[in-house]
Amino acid sequence: TFTGEEEQTATIVIADKKVTVEEDHVGTPDLHVTADSKTWIGFLRGEKSIVWAIIRRKVRLSGPLKLLLAFGKCFPQ
């Protein structure tokens, strides 16, 4: 769930070395991320610390943090 300037809901599935994106929330997630859109893009680009974003509540998680770290590895810098 993206908040902020660019609000959007999506489901991202990573399986068999493929990433697929569907509009809206679909199914039961292993990890639900609610994030400010600018902060999220900064995390993916390696410009922002995910730990600091979580502390500042710009990113909120419902599920294991290790899945978020694994997601970040799908987008090497």
PDB file of N, CA, C and O in Angstrom, chain B, residues numbered from 101:
ATOM      1  N   THR B 101       0.850  -1.171   0.000  1.00  0.00           N
ATOM      2  CA  THR B 101       0.000   0.000   0.000  1.00  0.00           C
ATOM      3  C   THR B 101       0.892   1.228   0.000  1.00  0.00           C
ATOM      4  O   THR B 101       1.664   1.423   0.938  1.00  0.00           O
ATOM      5  N   PHE B 102       0.804   2.062  -1.029  1.00  0.00           N
ATOM      6  CA  PHE B 102       1.590   3.280  -1.096  1.00  0.00           C
ATOM      7  C   PHE B 102       0.741   4.454  -0.641  1.00  0.00           C
ATOM      8  O   PHE B 102      -0.419   4.592  -1.029  1.00  0.00           O
ATOM      9  N   THR B 103       1.331   5.286   0.179  1.00  0.00           N
ATOM     10  CA  THR B 103       0.678   6.491   0.667  1.00  0.00           C
ATOM     11  C   THR B 103       1.489   7.692   0.203  1.00  0.00           C
ATOM     12  O   THR B 103       2.538   7.533  -0.422  1.00  0.00           O
ATOM     13  N   GLY B 104       1.014   8.877   0.501  1.00  0.00           N
ATOM     14  CA  GLY B 104       1.751  10.088   0.138  1.00  0.00           C
ATOM     15  C   GLY B 104       1.291  10.632  -1.189  1.00  0.00           C
ATOM     16  O   GLY B 104       0.110  10.570  -1.533  1.00  0.00           O
ATOM     17  N   GLU B 105       2.251  11.173  -1.939  1.00  0.00           N
ATOM     18  CA  GLU B 105       1.918  11.838  -3.198  1.00  0.00           C
ATOM     19  C   GLU B 105       1.348  10.896  -4.247  1.00  0.00           C
ATOM     20  O   GLU B 105       0.521  11.300  -5.064  1.00  0.00           O
ATOM     21  N   GLU B 106       1.787   9.638  -4.230  1.00  0.00           N
ATOM     22  CA  GLU B 106       1.335   8.680  -5.237  1.00  0.00           C
ATOM     23  C   GLU B 106       0.690   7.487  -4.541  1.00  0.00           C
ATOM     24  O   GLU B 106       1.344   6.468  -4.320  1.00  0.00           O
ATOM     25  N   GLU B 107      -0.577   7.610  -4.200  1.00  0.00           N
ATOM     26  CA  GLU B 107      -1.282   6.532  -3.514  1.00  0.00           C
ATOM     27  C   GLU B 107      -1.606   5.407  -4.492  1.00  0.00           C
ATOM     28  O   GLU B 107      -2.032   5.650  -5.621  1.00  0.00           O
ATOM     29  N   GLN B 108      -1.399   4.178  -4.040  1.00  0.00           N
ATOM     30  CA  GLN B 108      -1.654   3.018  -4.893  1.00  0.00           C
ATOM     31  C   GLN B 108      -1.696   1.768  -4.031  1.00  0.00           C
ATOM     32  O   GLN B 108      -1.001   1.688  -3.017  1.00  0.00           O
ATOM     33  N   THR B 109      -2.503   0.795  -4.423  1.00  0.00           N
ATOM     34  CA  THR B 109      -2.457  -0.518  -3.791  1.00  0.00           C
ATOM     35  C   THR B 109      -2.085  -1.531  -4.865  1.00  0.00           C
ATOM     36  O   THR B 109      -2.544  -1.450  -6.005  1.00  0.00           O
ATOM     37  N   ALA B 110      -1.251  -2.480  -4.483  1.00  0.00           N
ATOM     38  CA  ALA B 110      -0.797  -3.482  -5.438  1.00  0.00           C
ATOM     39  C   ALA B 110      -0.404  -4.742  -4.685  1.00  0.00           C
ATOM     40  O   ALA B 110      -0.154  -4.715  -3.480  1.00  0.00           O
ATOM     41  N   THR B 111      -0.356  -5.842  -5.416  1.00  0.00           N
ATOM     42  CA  THR B 111       0.144  -7.111  -4.889  1.00  0.00           C
ATOM     43  C   THR B 111       1.333  -7.496  -5.744  1.00  0.00           C
ATOM     44  O   THR B 111       1.245  -7.540  -6.972  1.00  0.00           O
ATOM     45  N   ILE B 112       2.447  -7.776  -5.082  1.00  0.00           N
ATOM     46  CA  ILE B 112       3.666  -8.198  -5.769  1.00  0.00           C
ATOM     47  C   ILE B 112       3.934  -9.636  -5.381  1.00  0.00           C
ATOM     48  O   ILE B 112       4.011  -9.968  -4.198  1.00  0.00           O
ATOM     49  N   VAL B 113       4.076 -10.482  -6.378  1.00  0.00           N
ATOM     50  CA  VAL B 113       4.363 -11.902  -6.145  1.00  0.00           C
ATOM     51  C   VAL B 113       5.732 -12.212  -6.722  1.00  0.00           C
ATOM     52  O   VAL B 113       6.018 -11.911  -7.881  1.00  0.00           O
ATOM     53  N   ILE B 114       6.579 -12.821  -5.890  1.00  0.00           N
ATOM     54  CA  ILE B 114       7.901 -13.243  -6.341  1.00  0.00           C
ATOM     55  C   ILE B 114       7.940 -14.758  -6.237  1.00  0.00           C
ATOM     56  O   ILE B 114       7.854 -15.322  -5.146  1.00  0.00           O
ATOM     57  N   ALA B 115       8.072 -15.411  -7.389  1.00  0.00           N
ATOM     58  CA  ALA B 115       8.108 -16.881  -7.427  1.00  0.00           C
ATOM     59  C   ALA B 115       8.850 -17.320  -8.679  1.00  0.00           C
ATOM     60  O   ALA B 115       8.738 -16.689  -9.730  1.00  0.00           O
ATOM     61  N   ASP B 116       9.594 -18.382  -8.565  1.00  0.00           N
ATOM     62  CA  ASP B 116      10.312 -18.954  -9.715  1.00  0.00           C
ATOM     63  C   ASP B 116      11.165 -17.916 -10.448  1.00  0.00           C
ATOM     64  O   ASP B 116      11.213 -17.890 -11.678  1.00  0.00           O
ATOM     65  N   LYS B 117      11.833 -17.066  -9.676  1.00  0.00           N
ATOM     66  CA  LYS B 117      12.728 -16.028 -10.212  1.00  0.00           C
ATOM     67  C   LYS B 117      11.999 -15.002 -11.076  1.00  0.00           C
ATOM     68  O   LYS B 117      12.609 -14.377 -11.943  1.00  0.00           O
ATOM     69  N   LYS B 118      10.702 -14.827 -10.848  1.00  0.00           N
ATOM     70  CA  LYS B 118       9.904 -13.852 -11.585  1.00  0.00           C
ATOM     71  C   LYS B 118       9.172 -12.952 -10.596  1.00  0.00           C
ATOM     72  O   LYS B 118       8.752 -13.393  -9.526  1.00  0.00           O
ATOM     73  N   VAL B 119       9.028 -11.688 -10.972  1.00  0.00           N
ATOM     74  CA  VAL B 119       8.275 -10.723 -10.186  1.00  0.00           C
ATOM     75  C   VAL B 119       7.041 -10.347 -10.990  1.00  0.00           C
ATOM     76  O   VAL B 119       7.155  -9.918 -12.138  1.00  0.00           O
ATOM     77  N   THR B 120       5.863 -10.504 -10.399  1.00  0.00           N
ATOM     78  CA  THR B 120       4.636 -10.069 -11.060  1.00  0.00           C
ATOM     79  C   THR B 120       3.930  -9.064 -10.157  1.00  0.00           C
ATOM     80  O   THR B 120       3.985  -9.159  -8.931  1.00  0.00           O
ATOM     81  N   VAL B 121       3.274  -8.114 -10.781  1.00  0.00           N
ATOM     82  CA  VAL B 121       2.572  -7.065 -10.053  1.00  0.00           C
ATOM     83  C   VAL B 121       1.120  -7.055 -10.511  1.00  0.00           C
ATOM     84  O   VAL B 121       0.823  -7.060 -11.706  1.00  0.00           O
ATOM     85  N   GLU B 122       0.224  -7.041  -9.528  1.00  0.00           N
ATOM     86  CA  GLU B 122      -1.206  -6.949  -9.829  1.00  0.00           C
ATOM     87  C   GLU B 122      -1.768  -5.726  -9.123  1.00  0.00           C
ATOM     88  O   GLU B 122      -1.352  -5.400  -8.011  1.00  0.00           O
ATOM     89  N   GLU B 123      -2.708  -5.050  -9.765  1.00  0.00           N
ATOM     90  CA  GLU B 123      -3.362  -3.917  -9.140  1.00  0.00           C
ATOM     91  C   GLU B 123      -4.220  -4.392  -7.978  1.00  0.00           C
ATOM     92  O   GLU B 123      -4.788  -5.483  -8.024  1.00  0.00           O
ATOM     93  N   ASP B 124      -4.311  -3.584  -6.947  1.00  0.00           N
ATOM     94  CA  ASP B 124      -5.089  -3.861  -5.743  1.00  0.00           C
ATOM     95  C   ASP B 124      -4.467  -5.002  -4.925  1.00  0.00           C
ATOM     96  O   ASP B 124      -3.452  -5.583  -5.308  1.00  0.00           O
ATOM     97  N   HIS B 125      -5.095  -5.298  -3.811  1.00  0.00           N
ATOM     98  CA  HIS B 125      -4.630  -6.384  -2.952  1.00  0.00           C
ATOM     99  C   HIS B 125      -5.329  -7.672  -3.360  1.00  0.00           C
ATOM    100  O   HIS B 125      -6.554  -7.724  -3.474  1.00  0.00           O
ATOM    101  N   VAL B 126      -4.526  -8.712  -3.578  1.00  0.00           N
ATOM    102  CA  VAL B 126      -5.035 -10.007  -4.026  1.00  0.00           C
ATOM    103  C   VAL B 126      -4.491 -11.079  -3.095  1.00  0.00           C
ATOM    104  O   VAL B 126      -3.283 -11.142  -2.867  1.00  0.00           O
ATOM    105  N   GLY B 127      -5.361 -11.919  -2.556  1.00  0.00           N
ATOM    106  CA  GLY B 127      -4.918 -13.032  -1.728  1.00  0.00           C
ATOM    107  C   GLY B 127      -4.456 -12.612  -0.342  1.00  0.00           C
ATOM    108  O   GLY B 127      -4.669 -11.476   0.083  1.00  0.00           O
ATOM    109  N   THR B 128      -3.823 -13.539   0.349  1.00  0.00           N
ATOM    110  CA  THR B 128      -3.304 -13.319   1.697  1.00  0.00           C
ATOM    111  C   THR B 128      -1.788 -13.155   1.610  1.00  0.00           C
ATOM    112  O   THR B 128      -1.090 -14.074   1.180  1.00  0.00           O
ATOM    113  N   PRO B 129      -1.274 -11.996   2.012  1.00  0.00           N
ATOM    114  CA  PRO B 129       0.156 -11.748   1.844  1.00  0.00           C
ATOM    115  C   PRO B 129       1.010 -12.413   2.925  1.00  0.00           C
ATOM    116  O   PRO B 129       0.560 -12.632   4.049  1.00  0.00           O
ATOM    117  N   ASP B 130       2.248 -12.727   2.556  1.00  0.00           N
ATOM    118  CA  ASP B 130       3.237 -13.151   3.551  1.00  0.00           C
ATOM    119  C   ASP B 130       3.785 -11.915   4.269  1.00  0.00           C
ATOM    120  O   ASP B 130       4.202 -11.988   5.425  1.00  0.00           O
ATOM    121  N   LEU B 131       3.776 -10.790   3.568  1.00  0.00           N
ATOM    122  CA  LEU B 131       4.246  -9.513   4.111  1.00  0.00           C
ATOM    123  C   LEU B 131       3.391  -8.404   3.522  1.00  0.00           C
ATOM    124  O   LEU B 131       3.211  -8.325   2.307  1.00  0.00           O
ATOM    125  N   HIS B 132       2.864  -7.547   4.390  1.00  0.00           N
ATOM    126  CA  HIS B 132       2.119  -6.375   3.920  1.00  0.00           C
ATOM    127  C   HIS B 132       2.943  -5.156   4.289  1.00  0.00           C
ATOM    128  O   HIS B 132       3.300  -4.958   5.450  1.00  0.00           O
ATOM    129  N   VAL B 133       3.238  -4.344   3.287  1.00  0.00           N
ATOM    130  CA  VAL B 133       4.033  -3.134   3.476  1.00  0.00           C
ATOM    131  C   VAL B 133       3.143  -1.937   3.186  1.00  0.00           C
ATOM    132  O   VAL B 133       2.488  -1.877   2.145  1.00  0.00           O
ATOM    133  N   THR B 134       3.122  -0.988   4.108  1.00  0.00           N
ATOM    134  CA  THR B 134       2.474   0.294   3.884  1.00  0.00           C
ATOM    135  C   THR B 134       3.591   1.318   3.913  1.00  0.00           C
ATOM    136  O   THR B 134       4.294   1.443   4.916  1.00  0.00           O
ATOM    137  N   ALA B 135       3.765   2.054   2.822  1.00  0.00           N
ATOM    138  CA  ALA B 135       4.914   2.950   2.723  1.00  0.00           C
ATOM    139  C   ALA B 135       4.573   4.250   2.020  1.00  0.00           C
ATOM    140  O   ALA B 135       3.767   4.285   1.091  1.00  0.00           O
ATOM    141  N   ASP B 136       5.207   5.318   2.485  1.00  0.00           N
ATOM    142  CA  ASP B 136       5.189   6.582   1.768  1.00  0.00           C
ATOM    143  C   ASP B 136       5.894   6.339   0.425  1.00  0.00           C
ATOM    144  O   ASP B 136       6.998   5.795   0.397  1.00  0.00           O
ATOM    145  N   SER B 137       5.275   6.729  -0.663  1.00  0.00           N
ATOM    146  CA  SER B 137       5.792   6.384  -1.991  1.00  0.00           C
ATOM    147  C   SER B 137       7.207   6.922  -2.233  1.00  0.00           C
ATOM    148  O   SER B 137       8.038   6.207  -2.793  1.00  0.00           O
ATOM    149  N   LYS B 138       7.499   8.150  -1.830  1.00  0.00           N
ATOM    150  CA  LYS B 138       8.843   8.700  -2.039  1.00  0.00           C
ATOM    151  C   LYS B 138       9.886   7.937  -1.217  1.00  0.00           C
ATOM    152  O   LYS B 138      10.987   7.664  -1.695  1.00  0.00           O
ATOM    153  N   THR B 139       9.533   7.606  -0.002  1.00  0.00           N
ATOM    154  CA  THR B 139      10.448   6.858   0.864  1.00  0.00           C
ATOM    155  C   THR B 139      10.726   5.489   0.269  1.00  0.00           C
ATOM    156  O   THR B 139      11.869   5.032   0.271  1.00  0.00           O
ATOM    157  N   TRP B 140       9.700   4.836  -0.236  1.00  0.00           N
ATOM    158  CA  TRP B 140       9.856   3.497  -0.818  1.00  0.00           C
ATOM    159  C   TRP B 140      10.799   3.518  -2.020  1.00  0.00           C
ATOM    160  O   TRP B 140      11.686   2.672  -2.131  1.00  0.00           O
ATOM    161  N   ILE B 141      10.607   4.473  -2.909  1.00  0.00           N
ATOM    162  CA  ILE B 141      11.486   4.581  -4.077  1.00  0.00           C
ATOM    163  C   ILE B 141      12.922   4.849  -3.624  1.00  0.00           C
ATOM    164  O   ILE B 141      13.865   4.304  -4.198  1.00  0.00           O
ATOM    165  N   GLY B 142      13.089   5.673  -2.612  1.00  0.00           N
ATOM    166  CA  GLY B 142      14.421   5.933  -2.072  1.00  0.00           C
ATOM    167  C   GLY B 142      15.068   4.679  -1.517  1.00  0.00           C
ATOM    168  O   GLY B 142      16.275   4.487  -1.666  1.00  0.00           O
ATOM    169  N   PHE B 143      14.277   3.817  -0.874  1.00  0.00           N
ATOM    170  CA  PHE B 143      14.783   2.535  -0.368  1.00  0.00           C
ATOM    171  C   PHE B 143      15.224   1.649  -1.520  1.00  0.00           C
ATOM    172  O   PHE B 143      16.314   1.079  -1.471  1.00  0.00           O
ATOM    173  N   LEU B 144      14.403   1.521  -2.556  1.00  0.00           N
ATOM    174  CA  LEU B 144      14.753   0.670  -3.692  1.00  0.00           C
ATOM    175  C   LEU B 144      16.007   1.170  -4.403  1.00  0.00           C
ATOM    176  O   LEU B 144      16.790   0.368  -4.912  1.00  0.00           O
ATOM    177  N   ARG B 145      16.203   2.468  -4.442  1.00  0.00           N
ATOM    178  CA  ARG B 145      17.386   3.051  -5.091  1.00  0.00           C
ATOM    179  C   ARG B 145      18.629   3.004  -4.199  1.00  0.00           C
ATOM    180  O   ARG B 145      19.731   3.326  -4.643  1.00  0.00           O
ATOM    181  N   GLY B 146      18.443   2.600  -2.940  1.00  0.00           N
ATOM    182  CA  GLY B 146      19.564   2.560  -2.010  1.00  0.00           C
ATOM    183  C   GLY B 146      19.907   3.926  -1.437  1.00  0.00           C
ATOM    184  O   GLY B 146      20.985   4.109  -0.871  1.00  0.00           O
ATOM    185  N   GLU B 147      18.995   4.891  -1.579  1.00  0.00           N
ATOM    186  CA  GLU B 147      19.228   6.255  -1.097  1.00  0.00           C
ATOM    187  C   GLU B 147      18.719   6.467   0.330  1.00  0.00           C
ATOM    188  O   GLU B 147      19.151   7.397   1.011  1.00  0.00           O
ATOM    189  N   LYS B 148      17.813   5.618   0.780  1.00  0.00           N
ATOM    190  CA  LYS B 148      17.222   5.778   2.114  1.00  0.00           C
ATOM    191  C   LYS B 148      17.364   4.488   2.906  1.00  0.00           C
ATOM    192  O   LYS B 148      17.277   3.389   2.358  1.00  0.00           O
ATOM    193  N   SER B 149      17.582   4.642   4.188  1.00  0.00           N
ATOM    194  CA  SER B 149      17.700   3.504   5.086  1.00  0.00           C
ATOM    195  C   SER B 149      16.309   2.978   5.432  1.00  0.00           C
ATOM    196  O   SER B 149      15.451   3.727   5.898  1.00  0.00           O
ATOM    197  N   ILE B 150      16.097   1.697   5.203  1.00  0.00           N
ATOM    198  CA  ILE B 150      14.799   1.109   5.542  1.00  0.00           C
ATOM    199  C   ILE B 150      14.581   1.101   7.049  1.00  0.00           C
ATOM    200  O   ILE B 150      13.453   1.250   7.520  1.00  0.00           O
ATOM    201  N   VAL B 151      15.662   0.926   7.803  1.00  0.00           N
ATOM    202  CA  VAL B 151      15.541   0.932   9.271  1.00  0.00           C
ATOM    203  C   VAL B 151      15.057   2.298   9.748  1.00  0.00           C
ATOM    204  O   VAL B 151      14.140   2.387  10.564  1.00  0.00           O
ATOM    205  N   TRP B 152      15.677   3.362   9.236  1.00  0.00           N
ATOM    206  CA  TRP B 152      15.267   4.713   9.620  1.00  0.00           C
ATOM    207  C   TRP B 152      13.821   4.985   9.176  1.00  0.00           C
ATOM    208  O   TRP B 152      13.063   5.623   9.906  1.00  0.00           O
ATOM    209  N   ALA B 153      13.442   4.514   8.006  1.00  0.00           N
ATOM    210  CA  ALA B 153      12.072   4.708   7.519  1.00  0.00           C
ATOM    211  C   ALA B 153      11.066   3.996   8.423  1.00  0.00           C
ATOM    212  O   ALA B 153       9.978   4.515   8.669  1.00  0.00           O
ATOM    213  N   ILE B 154      11.422   2.821   8.914  1.00  0.00           N
ATOM    214  CA  ILE B 154      10.528   2.088   9.822  1.00  0.00           C
ATOM    215  C   ILE B 154      10.427   2.818  11.158  1.00  0.00           C
ATOM    216  O   ILE B 154       9.338   2.946  11.719  1.00  0.00           O
ATOM    217  N   ILE B 155      11.549   3.289  11.662  1.00  0.00           N
ATOM    218  CA  ILE B 155      11.546   4.036  12.930  1.00  0.00           C
ATOM    219  C   ILE B 155      10.679   5.282  12.811  1.00  0.00           C
ATOM    220  O   ILE B 155       9.922   5.601  13.727  1.00  0.00           O
ATOM    221  N   ARG B 156      10.783   5.980  11.698  1.00  0.00           N
ATOM    222  CA  ARG B 156      10.008   7.211  11.481  1.00  0.00           C
ATOM    223  C   ARG B 156       8.569   6.922  11.047  1.00  0.00           C
ATOM    224  O   ARG B 156       7.785   7.847  10.836  1.00  0.00           O
ATOM    225  N   ARG B 157       8.227   5.640  10.915  1.00  0.00           N
ATOM    226  CA  ARG B 157       6.889   5.193  10.519  1.00  0.00           C
ATOM    227  C   ARG B 157       6.508   5.639   9.103  1.00  0.00           C
ATOM    228  O   ARG B 157       5.328   5.777   8.782  1.00  0.00           O
ATOM    229  N   LYS B 158       7.517   5.859   8.269  1.00  0.00           N
ATOM    230  CA  LYS B 158       7.279   6.115   6.843  1.00  0.00           C
ATOM    231  C   LYS B 158       7.029   4.795   6.126  1.00  0.00           C
ATOM    232  O   LYS B 158       6.435   4.760   5.048  1.00  0.00           O
ATOM    233  N   VAL B 159       7.492   3.704   6.746  1.00  0.00           N
ATOM    234  CA  VAL B 159       7.252   2.353   6.253  1.00  0.00           C
ATOM    235  C   VAL B 159       6.766   1.527   7.438  1.00  0.00           C
ATOM    236  O   VAL B 159       7.386   1.521   8.502  1.00  0.00           O
ATOM    237  N   ARG B 160       5.660   0.837   7.241  1.00  0.00           N
ATOM    238  CA  ARG B 160       5.111  -0.045   8.284  1.00  0.00           C
ATOM    239  C   ARG B 160       4.972  -1.442   7.704  1.00  0.00           C
ATOM    240  O   ARG B 160       4.557  -1.622   6.559  1.00  0.00           O
ATOM    241  N   LEU B 161       5.327  -2.424   8.517  1.00  0.00           N
ATOM    242  CA  LEU B 161       5.298  -3.816   8.076  1.00  0.00           C
ATOM    243  C   LEU B 161       4.314  -4.627   8.892  1.00  0.00           C
ATOM    244  O   LEU B 161       4.114  -4.389  10.083  1.00  0.00           O
ATOM    245  N   SER B 162       3.709  -5.583   8.228  1.00  0.00           N
ATOM    246  CA  SER B 162       2.910  -6.605   8.897  1.00  0.00           C
ATOM    247  C   SER B 162       3.403  -7.929   8.333  1.00  0.00           C
ATOM    248  O   SER B 162       2.942  -8.384   7.286  1.00  0.00           O
ATOM    249  N   GLY B 163       4.345  -8.541   9.042  1.00  0.00           N
ATOM    250  CA  GLY B 163       4.959  -9.776   8.585  1.00  0.00           C
ATOM    251  C   GLY B 163       6.452  -9.737   8.855  1.00  0.00           C
ATOM    252  O   GLY B 163       6.948  -8.762   9.418  1.00  0.00           O
ATOM    253  N   PRO B 164       7.178 -10.776   8.465  1.00  0.00           N
ATOM    254  CA  PRO B 164       8.600 -10.871   8.774  1.00  0.00           C
ATOM    255  C   PRO B 164       9.480  -9.879   7.999  1.00  0.00           C
ATOM    256  O   PRO B 164       9.369  -9.749   6.780  1.00  0.00           O
ATOM    257  N   LEU B 165      10.345  -9.192   8.729  1.00  0.00           N
ATOM    258  CA  LEU B 165      11.276  -8.242   8.125  1.00  0.00           C
ATOM    259  C   LEU B 165      12.184  -8.920   7.105  1.00  0.00           C
ATOM    260  O   LEU B 165      12.577  -8.293   6.121  1.00  0.00           O
ATOM    261  N   LYS B 166      12.520 -10.184   7.320  1.00  0.00           N
ATOM    262  CA  LYS B 166      13.424 -10.877   6.394  1.00  0.00           C
ATOM    263  C   LYS B 166      12.851 -10.922   4.974  1.00  0.00           C
ATOM    264  O   LYS B 166      13.611 -10.950   4.006  1.00  0.00           O
ATOM    265  N   LEU B 167      11.525 -10.930   4.840  1.00  0.00           N
ATOM    266  CA  LEU B 167      10.927 -10.920   3.502  1.00  0.00           C
ATOM    267  C   LEU B 167      11.136  -9.580   2.811  1.00  0.00           C
ATOM    268  O   LEU B 167      11.325  -9.531   1.595  1.00  0.00           O
ATOM    269  N   LEU B 168      11.104  -8.491   3.578  1.00  0.00           N
ATOM    270  CA  LEU B 168      11.371  -7.180   2.993  1.00  0.00           C
ATOM    271  C   LEU B 168      12.821  -7.096   2.530  1.00  0.00           C
ATOM    272  O   LEU B 168      13.095  -6.555   1.459  1.00  0.00           O
ATOM    273  N   LEU B 169      13.739  -7.616   3.311  1.00  0.00           N
ATOM    274  CA  LEU B 169      15.151  -7.606   2.929  1.00  0.00           C
ATOM    275  C   LEU B 169      15.374  -8.455   1.685  1.00  0.00           C
ATOM    276  O   LEU B 169      16.162  -8.084   0.814  1.00  0.00           O
ATOM    277  N   ALA B 170      14.689  -9.590   1.593  1.00  0.00           N
ATOM    278  CA  ALA B 170      14.796 -10.441   0.393  1.00  0.00           C
ATOM    279  C   ALA B 170      14.231  -9.710  -0.822  1.00  0.00           C
ATOM    280  O   ALA B 170      14.783  -9.819  -1.917  1.00  0.00           O
ATOM    281  N   PHE B 171      13.143  -8.968  -0.645  1.00  0.00           N
ATOM    282  CA  PHE B 171      12.557  -8.187  -1.745  1.00  0.00           C
ATOM    283  C   PHE B 171      13.561  -7.165  -2.255  1.00  0.00           C
ATOM    284  O   PHE B 171      13.712  -6.995  -3.465  1.00  0.00           O
ATOM    285  N   GLY B 172      14.248  -6.483  -1.348  1.00  0.00           N
ATOM    286  CA  GLY B 172      15.223  -5.481  -1.738  1.00  0.00           C
ATOM    287  C   GLY B 172      16.334  -6.058  -2.599  1.00  0.00           C
ATOM    288  O   GLY B 172      16.883  -5.358  -3.449  1.00  0.00           O
ATOM    289  N   LYS B 173      16.676  -7.335  -2.389  1.00  0.00           N
ATOM    290  CA  LYS B 173      17.733  -7.977  -3.164  1.00  0.00           C
ATOM    291  C   LYS B 173      17.309  -8.249  -4.612  1.00  0.00           C
ATOM    292  O   LYS B 173      18.150  -8.545  -5.460  1.00  0.00           O
ATOM    293  N   CYS B 174      16.022  -8.149  -4.889  1.00  0.00           N
ATOM    294  CA  CYS B 174      15.542  -8.327  -6.266  1.00  0.00           C
ATOM    295  C   CYS B 174      15.903  -7.138  -7.135  1.00  0.00           C
ATOM    296  O   CYS B 174      15.804  -7.211  -8.360  1.00  0.00           O
ATOM    297  N   PHE B 175      16.322  -6.037  -6.511  1.00  0.00           N
ATOM    298  CA  PHE B 175      16.627  -4.808  -7.227  1.00  0.00           C
ATOM    299  C   PHE B 175      18.038  -4.335  -6.879  1.00  0.00           C
ATOM    300  O   PHE B 175      18.203  -3.345  -6.166  1.00  0.00           O
ATOM    301  N   PRO B 176      19.065  -5.044  -7.384  1.00  0.00           N
ATOM    302  CA  PRO B 176      20.448  -4.670  -7.054  1.00  0.00           C
ATOM    303  C   PRO B 176      20.801  -3.293  -7.612  1.00  0.00           C
ATOM    304  O   PRO B 176      20.277  -2.860  -8.639  1.00  0.00           O
ATOM    305  N   GLN B 177      21.705  -2.622  -6.903  1.00  0.00           N
ATOM    306  CA  GLN B 177      22.102  -1.273  -7.341  1.00  0.00           C
ATOM    307  C   GLN B 177      23.293  -1.332  -8.243  1.00  0.00           C
ATOM    308  O   GLN B 177      23.766  -0.295  -8.708  1.00  0.00           O
TER     309      GLN B 177
END
